[in-house]
Amino acid sequence: MEYQKEVAQILENIEKVLIGKEREVTLSLVALLADGHVLLEDVPGVGKTMMVRALSKSLDCQFKRIQFTPDLLPSDVTGVSIYNPKDMVFEFRSGPIFGDIILADEINRTSPKTQSALLEAMEEMNVTVDGMTKSLEKPFFVMATQNPVDYEGTYPLPEAQLDRFLIKLNMGYPNENDELEMLNRTDRVHPIETISPVIDKAQLLKIQEQAEGLYMDQTVKHYIVKLVSATRSSPYVQLGVSPRGSIALMKAAKAYAYIQNRDYVIPDDVVFLAPFVLAHRVILRPEAKYEGITQMKLIHQILEEIDVPVRKELHG
């Protein structure tokens, strides 16, 4: 737990730019420390791209941005082999996916074929170019944005592919006080210009390793399994959370505990994270929508129905 000061500084840096979004900022850092990825879905102009930029500027890592468009090809993401007539060989020119912090902007604007190139990299930590597999180096963190409005000519990610993301977030509009403070802070110099790196690549990998090594009691693991199992038996659910979701929730809980300066996970960590880690992995039946049941509401309902584990020695 030697990097608590640095972790706090990263959070402080991002909160300079995103005012009133402490929860979303923390959850993004949770995904980074858990070696996962984030999907930001919201209307334009609420700070999705700015949050990724602020995070990348706090890390002395290689930042790449991919602006997804309808005509973007998989090779524009992964790279391409170009013939060198001088040496009479094909040379691989790496694409923007070969970076440490990747902003995949408006991922729903591009074709499923190009989306799959990004998803393969996220899941397998490698890309396939001309039949050859190229490995990616750690750290590798993708924060993708998706616009939920103006669906004409777009390709929203299928529900079955959303679970490639550890966490799905919605930014939401700021309240009036936060928006006023935002105007004051950006009146002359944008606060993102004042952010400087806090940690380098080697330190980030060390933090990820420390977070992964945090202790989680069997009772907390059992609680995670019960939550995930409940999504599979719900009458509103067509397809419940897979074991990948259980692992994701465990990793996220450890990362959140690390941010909270604890070397162990408590059940409240799981309660806080479950809606953001599990909801987008659930596929609801059509009748659920008619009854006003959303994915997020379902997870909150399950959290209310399943008792939070408490150690016996804590009872008076």
ChimeraX attribute file (.defattr): number of C-alpha atoms within 10 A of each C-alpha:
attribute: neighborCount
match mode: 1-to-1
recipient: residues
	/A:1	13
	/A:2	10
	/A:3	17
	/A:4	14
	/A:5	12
	/A:6	17
	/A:7	22
	/A:8	15
	/A:9	16
	/A:10	24
	/A:11	19
	/A:12	16
	/A:13	23
	/A:14	27
	/A:15	20
	/A:16	17
	/A:17	24
	/A:18	25
	/A:19	19
	/A:20	18
	/A:21	18
	/A:22	14
	/A:23	10
	/A:24	20
	/A:25	23
	/A:26	18
	/A:27	21
	/A:28	26
	/A:29	23
	/A:30	28
	/A:31	26
	/A:32	25
	/A:33	29
	/A:34	26
	/A:35	23
	/A:36	23
	/A:37	25
	/A:38	24
	/A:39	24
	/A:40	25
	/A:41	19
	/A:42	19
	/A:43	18
	/A:44	14
	/A:45	10
	/A:46	15
	/A:47	20
	/A:48	25
	/A:49	19
	/A:50	15
	/A:51	22
	/A:52	24
	/A:53	21
	/A:54	25
	/A:55	24
	/A:56	24
	/A:57	24
	/A:58	23
	/A:59	21
	/A:60	18
	/A:61	19
	/A:62	16
	/A:63	20
	/A:64	19
	/A:65	19
	/A:66	18
	/A:67	15
	/A:68	21
	/A:69	16
	/A:70	15
	/A:71	11
	/A:72	17
	/A:73	17
	/A:74	21
	/A:75	18
	/A:76	17
	/A:77	23
	/A:78	22
	/A:79	20
	/A:80	17
	/A:81	14
	/A:82	11
	/A:83	12
	/A:84	11
	/A:85	8
	/A:86	6
	/A:87	8
	/A:88	8
	/A:89	11
	/A:90	12
	/A:91	12
	/A:92	15
	/A:93	12
	/A:94	17
	/A:95	16
	/A:96	19
	/A:97	27
	/A:98	22
	/A:99	21
	/A:100	22
	/A:101	26
	/A:102	23
	/A:103	26
	/A:104	25
	/A:105	20
	/A:106	22
	/A:107	26
	/A:108	23
	/A:109	23
	/A:110	21
	/A:111	21
	/A:112	18
	/A:113	12
	/A:114	21
	/A:115	23
	/A:116	14
	/A:117	21
	/A:118	22
	/A:119	18
	/A:120	14
	/A:121	21
	/A:122	20
	/A:123	14
	/A:124	10
	/A:125	15
	/A:126	19
	/A:127	23
	/A:128	16
	/A:129	17
	/A:130	10
	/A:131	7
	/A:132	8
	/A:133	10
	/A:134	16
	/A:135	13
	/A:136	17
	/A:137	11
	/A:138	15
	/A:139	18
	/A:140	21
	/A:141	22
	/A:142	27
	/A:143	25
	/A:144	25
	/A:145	27
	/A:146	22
	/A:147	18
	/A:148	14
	/A:149	11
	/A:150	8
	/A:151	11
	/A:152	7
	/A:153	11
	/A:154	19
	/A:155	16
	/A:156	19
	/A:157	16
	/A:158	9
	/A:159	13
	/A:160	12
	/A:161	13
	/A:162	17
	/A:163	24
	/A:164	19
	/A:165	24
	/A:166	28
	/A:167	29
	/A:168	26
	/A:169	21
	/A:170	16
	/A:171	17
	/A:172	15
	/A:173	15
	/A:174	16
	/A:175	10
	/A:176	9
	/A:177	10
	/A:178	15
	/A:179	15
	/A:180	12
	/A:181	13
	/A:182	19
	/A:183	11
	/A:184	12
	/A:185	15
	/A:186	12
	/A:187	10
	/A:188	8
	/A:189	10
	/A:190	15
	/A:191	18
	/A:192	20
	/A:193	10
	/A:194	12
	/A:195	21
	/A:196	15
	/A:197	17
	/A:198	18
	/A:199	19
	/A:200	13
	/A:201	15
	/A:202	12
	/A:203	15
	/A:204	22
	/A:205	15
	/A:206	14
	/A:207	24
	/A:208	19
	/A:209	15
	/A:210	18
	/A:211	27
	/A:212	19
	/A:213	15
	/A:214	18
	/A:215	14
	/A:216	18
	/A:217	11
	/A:218	9
	/A:219	15
	/A:220	21
	/A:221	17
	/A:222	12
	/A:223	18
	/A:224	21
	/A:225	17
	/A:226	16
	/A:227	22
	/A:228	23
	/A:229	16
	/A:230	20
	/A:231	26
	/A:232	17
	/A:233	12
	/A:234	14
	/A:235	12
	/A:236	22
	/A:237	20
	/A:238	15
	/A:239	17
	/A:240	21
	/A:241	22
	/A:242	16
	/A:243	12
	/A:244	12
	/A:245	25
	/A:246	21
	/A:247	15
	/A:248	22
	/A:249	27
	/A:250	24
	/A:251	23
	/A:252	31
	/A:253	32
	/A:254	29
	/A:255	33
	/A:256	26
	/A:257	22
	/A:258	27
	/A:259	22
	/A:260	15
	/A:261	16
	/A:262	17
	/A:263	18
	/A:264	18
	/A:265	22
	/A:266	19
	/A:267	18
	/A:268	14
	/A:269	19
	/A:270	25
	/A:271	18
	/A:272	13
	/A:273	18
	/A:274	27
	/A:275	22
	/A:276	20
	/A:277	28
	/A:278	27
	/A:279	23
	/A:280	24
	/A:281	26
	/A:282	27
	/A:283	19
	/A:284	21
	/A:285	14
	/A:286	12
	/A:287	12
	/A:288	16
	/A:289	12
	/A:290	9
	/A:291	9
	/A:292	8
	/A:293	16
	/A:294	17
	/A:295	21
	/A:296	15
	/A:297	13
	/A:298	22
	/A:299	24
	/A:300	15
	/A:301	12
	/A:302	18
	/A:303	19
	/A:304	11
	/A:305	11
	/A:306	12
	/A:307	11
	/A:308	14
	/A:309	13
	/A:310	12
	/A:311	7
	/A:312	7
	/A:313	6
	/A:314	6
	/A:315	6
	/A:316	4
